[in-house]
């Protein structure tokens, strides 16, 4: 059975039964941290869904449709089979994954028309995002980045983490955002660089996986990234 705190993500996307809902809402009335987590998750999900609904340029649509025709698809269970409790509880998470995947396709869509190696890398990233968001042990921490929001979803069983940002500012010209995993001794490890799209959204499979007690940081660095942070972090969220 999940603890009250662990129910926050499932509650935010309506993936709890009536007993869990009643129990968690009683807990929510006295827990500011869970209240903030639910608010941030719901806001991020709404932003992801609305962004995914934006019509892509015709050229991008054509290239994506071309890729779909040659990309293996995930099999769908027979409609006559009764969904298990586990499948029913995962349905909302699959909706989130679909939204995040749609954003990733749009923000990284130009890679679809490049070399086969780059296409394979993009496909791998999209698969990784889906796997982390739908993992049974997925856990989420959130934080503020200026006027925007950030969520870090981790899965210990997969040894992977995904960063999702919404409403982020654009880095200054010649600069980029860089993610860091900072251990208990304060030693930073680069987790990759990225730039948000025009709407301020970004989805990034982290190149290093944070664990309990470590901190996920975000800094502005010169293009190409740095070996160690050179600016004050604009995000620093600890993993409980």
Residue frames relative to the residue before (quaternion, step in Angstrom):
aa qw qx qy qz dx dy dz
X 1.0000 0.0000 0.0000 0.0000 0.00 0.00 0.00
X 0.4614 -0.6792 0.4995 0.2761 3.57 -0.94 0.91
X 0.4629 -0.6325 0.5317 0.3209 3.56 -1.18 0.58
X 0.6931 -0.4657 0.3317 0.4390 3.58 -1.26 0.27
X 0.6634 0.5067 -0.3140 0.4524 3.60 0.93 -0.88
X 0.6729 0.5128 -0.3027 0.4388 3.60 0.97 -0.83
X 0.6070 0.5744 -0.3516 0.4220 3.61 1.22 -0.32
X 0.4574 0.7296 -0.4367 0.2604 3.61 1.21 -0.34
X 0.6950 0.4717 -0.2910 0.4579 3.60 0.79 -0.99
X 0.6649 0.4987 -0.3089 0.4624 3.58 0.91 -0.90
X 0.6444 0.5176 -0.3233 0.4607 3.59 1.00 -0.81
X 0.6403 0.5578 -0.3306 0.4119 3.59 0.96 -0.84
X 0.7672 0.2980 -0.1726 0.5411 3.58 1.10 -0.64
X 0.5270 -0.6850 0.3845 0.3244 3.57 1.24 0.58
X 0.4385 0.6861 -0.4641 0.3487 3.57 0.94 0.93
X 0.5347 0.5868 -0.4228 0.4371 3.58 1.06 0.79
X 0.4517 -0.6512 0.5184 0.3213 3.56 -1.21 0.44
X 0.7372 -0.4428 0.2683 0.4341 3.58 -1.27 0.14
X 0.6450 0.5180 -0.3289 0.4555 3.60 0.99 -0.76
X 0.6635 0.4905 -0.2999 0.4788 3.57 0.97 -0.89
X 0.6267 0.5445 -0.3399 0.4418 3.58 1.02 -0.80
X 0.6735 0.4925 -0.2982 0.4635 3.58 0.87 -0.95
X 0.6596 0.5101 -0.3088 0.4576 3.56 0.96 -0.88
X 0.7006 0.4697 -0.2862 0.4546 3.57 0.87 -0.95
X 0.6419 0.5216 -0.3435 0.4449 3.63 0.94 -0.74
X 0.6086 0.5216 -0.3548 0.4813 3.57 1.13 -0.54
X 0.6524 0.4959 -0.2985 0.4892 3.57 1.05 -0.80
X 0.6344 0.5722 -0.3253 0.4053 3.57 0.99 -0.91
X 0.6204 0.5782 -0.3398 0.4066 3.58 1.06 -0.73
X 0.7791 0.3035 -0.1598 0.5247 3.59 1.18 -0.47
X 0.6828 0.4663 -0.2824 0.4865 3.61 1.25 0.18
X 0.2717 -0.7959 0.5199 0.1498 3.64 -0.15 1.23
X 0.6465 0.5340 -0.3451 0.4217 3.62 0.95 -0.76
X 0.6665 0.4762 -0.3062 0.4850 3.60 0.98 -0.78
X 0.6020 0.5558 -0.3522 0.4524 3.57 1.08 -0.71
X 0.6754 0.4808 -0.2905 0.4778 3.59 0.93 -0.90
X 0.6466 0.5217 -0.3317 0.4469 3.60 0.97 -0.81
X 0.6482 0.5075 -0.3187 0.4698 3.59 0.95 -0.86
X 0.6468 0.5190 -0.3231 0.4559 3.59 0.94 -0.89
X 0.6877 0.4891 -0.2934 0.4492 3.59 0.84 -0.96
X 0.6590 0.5117 -0.3133 0.4535 3.57 0.95 -0.85
X 0.6619 0.4981 -0.3107 0.4660 3.57 0.94 -0.85
X 0.6505 0.5107 -0.3166 0.4646 3.58 1.01 -0.80
X 0.6636 0.4996 -0.3062 0.4652 3.56 0.94 -0.87
X 0.6468 0.5211 -0.3214 0.4548 3.58 0.98 -0.83
X 0.6530 0.5078 -0.3132 0.4666 3.57 0.96 -0.86
X 0.6499 0.5155 -0.3141 0.4617 3.58 0.99 -0.84
X 0.6490 0.5204 -0.3124 0.4587 3.56 0.99 -0.87
X 0.6677 0.5094 -0.3009 0.4517 3.55 0.94 -0.93
X 0.6814 0.4825 -0.3013 0.4605 3.59 0.91 -0.89
X 0.6370 0.5203 -0.3316 0.4621 3.58 1.05 -0.71
X 0.6525 0.5233 -0.3151 0.4484 3.55 0.99 -0.85
X 0.6513 0.5428 -0.3131 0.4280 3.58 1.17 -0.56
X 0.5142 0.6461 -0.4221 0.3741 3.61 1.24 -0.26
X 0.4657 -0.6914 0.4798 0.2736 3.59 -0.89 0.91
X 0.3579 -0.7402 0.5322 0.2019 3.56 -0.80 1.01
X 0.6255 -0.5265 0.4029 0.4113 3.60 -1.18 0.45
X 0.6313 -0.5648 0.3707 0.3808 3.58 -1.12 0.67
X 0.6482 0.5307 -0.3279 0.4366 3.59 0.97 -0.83
X 0.6634 0.4879 -0.3060 0.4777 3.58 1.00 -0.81
X 0.6215 0.5464 -0.3400 0.4467 3.56 1.00 -0.84
X 0.6612 0.5157 -0.3120 0.4467 3.57 0.92 -0.91
X 0.6815 0.4868 -0.2987 0.4576 3.57 0.93 -0.88
X 0.6349 0.5218 -0.3308 0.4640 3.58 1.04 -0.76
X 0.6527 0.5084 -0.3165 0.4640 3.59 0.94 -0.89
X 0.6233 0.5384 -0.3377 0.4556 3.56 1.05 -0.71
X 0.6649 0.4981 -0.2998 0.4690 3.56 1.00 -0.86
X 0.6152 0.5587 -0.3530 0.4299 3.58 0.98 -0.81
X 0.6435 0.5544 -0.3205 0.4194 3.55 1.02 -0.83
X 0.7720 0.3324 -0.1740 0.5131 3.59 1.15 -0.57
X 0.6100 0.5522 -0.3470 0.4500 3.60 1.28 0.04
X 0.4782 -0.6653 0.4796 0.3141 3.65 -0.81 0.92
X 0.2816 -0.7744 0.5505 0.1338 3.54 -0.95 0.92
X 0.5339 -0.6088 0.4819 0.3349 3.56 -1.22 0.58
X 0.4452 -0.6977 0.4879 0.2774 3.60 -0.85 0.93
X 0.2908 -0.7495 0.5757 0.1491 3.55 -1.18 0.73
X 0.4993 -0.6613 0.4565 0.3241 3.64 -0.83 0.91
X 0.6174 -0.5515 0.4175 0.3745 3.55 -1.22 0.59
X 0.4980 -0.6755 0.4481 0.3080 3.63 -0.91 0.88
X 0.6257 0.5452 -0.3532 0.4319 3.58 1.21 -0.31
X 0.6008 0.5664 -0.3652 0.4300 3.58 1.21 -0.31
X 0.4350 -0.6949 0.5078 0.2647 3.54 -0.91 0.92
X 0.4350 -0.7028 0.4869 0.2824 3.66 -0.76 0.96
X 0.4457 -0.6715 0.5188 0.2852 3.55 -1.07 0.76
X 0.6652 -0.4748 0.3752 0.4374 3.55 -1.29 0.24
X 0.6381 0.5330 -0.3303 0.4468 3.57 1.00 -0.86
X 0.6649 0.5018 -0.3109 0.4576 3.60 0.93 -0.88
X 0.6485 0.5213 -0.3254 0.4493 3.56 0.97 -0.84
X 0.6773 0.4899 -0.2974 0.4612 3.58 1.00 -0.81
X 0.6777 0.4921 -0.3024 0.4551 3.58 1.13 -0.53
X 0.4699 0.7161 -0.4358 0.2765 3.59 1.16 -0.43
X 0.6750 0.4725 -0.3267 0.4629 3.65 0.79 -0.84
X 0.6374 0.5194 -0.3474 0.4507 3.60 1.00 -0.72
X 0.6195 0.5299 -0.3497 0.4616 3.57 1.08 -0.66
X 0.6078 0.5427 -0.3533 0.4596 3.59 1.10 -0.65
X 0.6373 0.5074 -0.3218 0.4825 3.58 0.99 -0.83
X 0.6488 0.5235 -0.3214 0.4492 3.55 0.91 -0.94
X 0.6401 0.5292 -0.3283 0.4500 3.58 0.98 -0.83
X 0.6495 0.5154 -0.3174 0.4602 3.58 0.99 -0.84
X 0.6711 0.4889 -0.2994 0.4700 3.56 0.91 -0.94
X 0.6451 0.5194 -0.3240 0.4572 3.57 0.97 -0.81
X 0.6280 0.5363 -0.3385 0.4511 3.59 1.03 -0.76
X 0.6482 0.5030 -0.3148 0.4771 3.58 0.99 -0.85
X 0.6467 0.5213 -0.3271 0.4506 3.56 0.95 -0.85
X 0.6354 0.5273 -0.3321 0.4560 3.59 1.00 -0.79
X 0.6823 0.4858 -0.2951 0.4598 3.58 0.92 -0.92
X 0.7224 0.4536 -0.2648 0.4497 3.58 0.80 -1.01
X 0.7591 0.3033 -0.1827 0.5463 3.59 1.16 -0.54
X 0.3077 0.8276 -0.4417 0.1592 3.57 1.33 0.13
X 0.6104 0.5749 -0.3734 0.3968 3.59 1.01 -0.65
X 0.5738 0.5941 -0.3886 0.4083 3.59 1.18 -0.41
X 0.5409 0.6482 -0.3987 0.3583 3.58 1.18 -0.48
X 0.7543 0.3947 -0.2068 0.4822 3.57 1.04 -0.77
X 0.5482 0.5945 -0.4097 0.4220 3.58 1.22 0.31
X 0.8120 -0.2839 0.1929 0.4721 3.53 -1.29 -0.32
X 0.6525 -0.5346 0.3717 0.3876 3.56 -1.23 0.53
X 0.6108 0.5567 -0.3591 0.4337 3.60 1.02 -0.69
X 0.6678 0.4858 -0.3006 0.4772 3.58 0.94 -0.88
X 0.6190 0.5386 -0.3418 0.4581 3.58 1.04 -0.74
X 0.6564 0.5082 -0.3082 0.4646 3.56 0.98 -0.85
X 0.6290 0.5301 -0.3355 0.4592 3.58 1.05 -0.75
X 0.6500 0.5075 -0.3159 0.4691 3.59 0.97 -0.84
X 0.6431 0.5242 -0.3197 0.4577 3.57 0.94 -0.89
X 0.6415 0.5246 -0.3144 0.4630 3.56 1.03 -0.82
X 0.6475 0.5207 -0.3139 0.4595 3.59 1.01 -0.85
X 0.6650 0.5024 -0.3091 0.4581 3.57 0.90 -0.90
X 0.6389 0.5193 -0.3214 0.4679 3.57 1.02 -0.78
X 0.6494 0.5264 -0.3127 0.4511 3.57 0.98 -0.87
X 0.6298 0.5274 -0.3324 0.4633 3.59 0.99 -0.84
X 0.6686 0.5031 -0.3012 0.4573 3.57 0.86 -0.95
X 0.6699 0.5162 -0.3075 0.4361 3.58 0.88 -0.93
X 0.6720 0.4964 -0.3051 0.4571 3.59 0.93 -0.89
X 0.6946 0.4928 -0.2906 0.4362 3.59 0.83 -0.97
X 0.7519 0.3714 -0.2145 0.5007 3.59 1.08 -0.61
X 0.4039 0.7201 -0.4786 0.2987 3.60 1.24 0.11
X 0.5518 -0.6349 0.4232 0.3366 3.63 -0.94 0.81
X 0.7501 0.3632 -0.2144 0.5094 3.60 1.09 -0.63
X 0.2815 0.7791 -0.5167 0.2165 3.62 1.18 0.42
X 0.0255 -0.7853 0.6185 -0.0125 3.56 -0.92 0.97
X 0.2127 -0.8075 0.5464 0.0651 3.56 -1.01 0.87
X 0.0493 -0.7387 0.6702 0.0522 3.53 -1.13 0.79
X 0.1784 -0.8049 0.5621 0.0660 3.57 -1.04 0.75
X 0.0120 0.7929 -0.6092 0.0078 3.54 -1.27 0.39
X 0.4949 -0.6401 0.5062 0.2985 3.54 -1.34 0.24
X 0.0747 -0.7566 0.6483 0.0408 3.57 -1.11 0.80
X 0.7751 -0.1825 0.0774 0.5999 3.56 0.10 1.27
X 0.7788 -0.2231 0.2078 0.5483 3.56 -0.65 -1.14
X 0.6274 0.5439 -0.3323 0.4473 3.57 1.27 -0.02
X 0.3772 -0.7044 0.5582 0.2238 3.51 -1.37 -0.03
X 0.1300 -0.7778 0.6108 0.0708 3.53 -1.21 0.57
X 0.0820 -0.7597 0.6432 0.0483 3.53 -1.15 0.73
X 0.1247 -0.7564 0.6378 0.0745 3.54 -1.08 0.79
X 0.1119 -0.7929 0.5986 0.0220 3.55 -0.63 1.18
X 0.0653 -0.8166 0.5735 -0.0063 3.57 -0.70 1.10
X 0.0944 -0.7551 0.6447 0.0722 3.55 -1.25 0.54
X 0.3364 -0.7600 0.5219 0.1921 3.55 -0.48 1.20
X 0.6450 0.5408 -0.3327 0.4252 3.59 0.98 -0.79
X 0.7223 0.3978 -0.2316 0.5162 3.59 1.12 -0.67
X 0.2726 -0.7717 0.5139 0.2569 3.58 1.29 -0.39
X 0.5661 0.5586 -0.3908 0.4635 3.54 0.94 1.03
X 0.0974 -0.7752 0.6213 0.0589 3.52 -1.30 0.44
X 0.1802 -0.7677 0.6089 0.0863 3.55 -1.18 0.70
X 0.2259 -0.7433 0.6159 0.1304 3.56 -1.02 0.89
X 0.0319 -0.7766 0.6292 -0.0020 3.58 -0.94 0.97
X 0.0414 -0.8082 0.5874 -0.0120 3.58 -0.66 1.12
X 0.0643 -0.7807 0.6209 0.0307 3.57 -1.09 0.74
X 0.8324 0.1907 -0.1499 0.4982 3.56 -1.04 0.78
X 0.3419 0.7591 -0.4903 0.2578 3.58 1.13 0.56
X 0.4815 -0.6320 0.5200 0.3136 3.55 -1.20 0.57
X 0.5049 -0.6170 0.5000 0.3383 3.57 -1.27 0.34
X 0.4737 -0.6639 0.4811 0.3214 3.63 -0.84 0.85
X 0.6098 -0.5454 0.4137 0.3994 3.61 -1.14 0.50
X 0.6481 -0.5140 0.3858 0.4087 3.57 -1.20 0.51
X 0.7961 0.2637 -0.2179 0.4992 3.55 -0.90 0.94
X 0.6926 0.4228 -0.2691 0.5188 3.58 1.30 0.01
X 0.1484 -0.7682 0.6157 0.0933 3.55 -1.33 0.26
X 0.4890 -0.6080 0.5157 0.3539 3.58 -1.26 0.22
X 0.0601 -0.7872 0.6129 0.0328 3.56 -1.07 0.76
X 0.3077 -0.7478 0.5689 0.1503 3.54 -0.96 1.01
X 0.0996 -0.7906 0.6034 0.0315 3.53 -1.16 0.72
X 0.1944 -0.7017 0.6636 0.1717 3.53 -1.29 0.50
X 0.1191 -0.8135 0.5692 0.0111 3.56 -0.58 1.22
X 0.3022 -0.7888 0.5077 0.1694 3.58 -0.57 1.13
X 0.7549 -0.4145 0.2682 0.4316 3.56 -1.35 0.07
X 0.6721 0.4792 -0.2939 0.4818 3.60 1.18 -0.48
X 0.5584 -0.6243 0.3816 0.3909 3.58 1.29 -0.04
X 0.4814 0.6668 -0.4393 0.3614 3.58 1.26 0.21
X 0.2539 -0.7973 0.5292 0.1411 3.62 -0.66 1.07
X 0.1104 -0.7511 0.6467 0.0740 3.54 -1.18 0.70
X 0.4557 -0.6976 0.4745 0.2838 3.57 -0.76 1.00
X 0.1547 -0.7855 0.5947 0.0735 3.56 -1.02 0.89
X 0.7404 -0.4199 0.2167 0.4781 3.58 1.21 0.46
X 0.3502 -0.7174 0.5676 0.2014 3.53 -1.31 0.42
X 0.0448 0.7914 -0.6094 0.0186 3.56 -1.23 0.40
X 0.1887 -0.7297 0.6365 0.1635 3.53 -1.39 0.18
X 0.4526 -0.6945 0.4792 0.2885 3.62 -0.88 0.85
X 0.5434 -0.5944 0.4670 0.3652 3.55 -1.27 0.32
X 0.7623 -0.3880 0.2541 0.4515 3.58 -1.30 -0.04
X 0.6832 0.4675 -0.2816 0.4852 3.60 1.19 -0.52
X 0.5523 -0.6319 0.3861 0.3829 3.59 1.28 0.01
X 0.5374 0.6208 -0.4047 0.4024 3.59 1.23 0.35
X 0.0360 0.7903 -0.6105 0.0366 3.56 -1.12 0.67
X 0.0638 -0.7571 0.6495 0.0310 3.52 -1.14 0.78
X 0.0615 0.8210 -0.5582 0.1034 3.57 -0.65 1.10
X 0.3148 -0.6945 0.6129 0.2073 3.55 -0.90 0.97
X 0.3712 -0.7684 0.4754 0.2139 3.57 -0.50 1.16
X 0.4400 -0.7177 0.4844 0.2380 3.56 -0.99 0.85
X 0.7296 0.2102 -0.1876 0.6231 3.57 1.33 -0.04
X 0.3155 -0.7737 0.5252 0.1616 3.57 -0.96 0.86
X 0.3196 -0.7546 0.5388 0.1952 3.61 -0.63 1.08
X 0.1853 -0.7653 0.6060 0.1128 3.55 -1.17 0.61
X 0.7492 -0.4031 0.2734 0.4488 3.55 -1.30 0.20
X 0.7834 0.2929 -0.2414 0.4922 3.56 -0.89 0.99
X 0.6419 0.4962 -0.3323 0.4810 3.60 1.24 -0.23
X 0.3778 -0.7221 0.5435 0.2008 3.56 -1.30 0.35
X 0.2628 -0.7179 0.6202 0.1758 3.54 -1.11 0.77
X 0.0661 -0.8169 0.5729 -0.0079 3.56 -0.66 1.13
X 0.1476 -0.7630 0.6230 0.0890 3.54 -1.29 0.45
X 0.0117 0.7998 -0.5986 0.0426 3.57 -0.81 1.02
X 0.4258 -0.6352 0.5680 0.3043 3.54 -1.37 0.20
X 0.0046 0.8181 -0.5707 0.0701 3.56 -0.65 1.17
X 0.6365 -0.5003 0.3974 0.4321 3.61 -1.23 0.24
X 0.6677 -0.4900 0.3717 0.4195 3.58 -1.18 0.56
X 0.7504 0.3400 -0.2784 0.4938 3.54 -0.92 0.93
X 0.4656 -0.7038 0.4280 0.3236 3.57 1.26 -0.31
X 0.3566 -0.7216 0.5600 0.1961 3.53 -1.36 0.22
X 0.5793 -0.5833 0.4422 0.3587 3.56 -1.27 0.37
X 0.7682 0.0306 -0.0072 0.6394 3.56 1.25 -0.54
X 0.6365 -0.5416 0.3620 0.4130 3.63 -1.08 0.53
X 0.1731 -0.7903 0.5815 0.0852 3.56 -0.97 0.90
X 0.7371 0.3024 -0.2055 0.5684 3.59 1.29 -0.05
X 0.6283 -0.5229 0.4114 0.4032 3.55 -1.29 0.27
X 0.4982 -0.6663 0.4514 0.3227 3.64 -0.79 0.93
X 0.2965 -0.7348 0.5832 0.1793 3.55 -1.09 0.80
X 0.7477 0.1613 -0.1440 0.6278 3.56 1.37 0.03
X 0.1303 0.7596 -0.6310 0.0886 3.56 -0.99 0.85
X 0.0925 0.8110 -0.5660 0.1157 3.56 -0.21 1.28
X 0.3111 -0.7649 0.5330 0.1845 3.61 -0.74 1.00
X 0.3656 -0.6888 0.5733 0.2512 3.55 -1.17 0.57
X 0.4081 -0.7236 0.5015 0.2413 3.53 -0.72 1.11
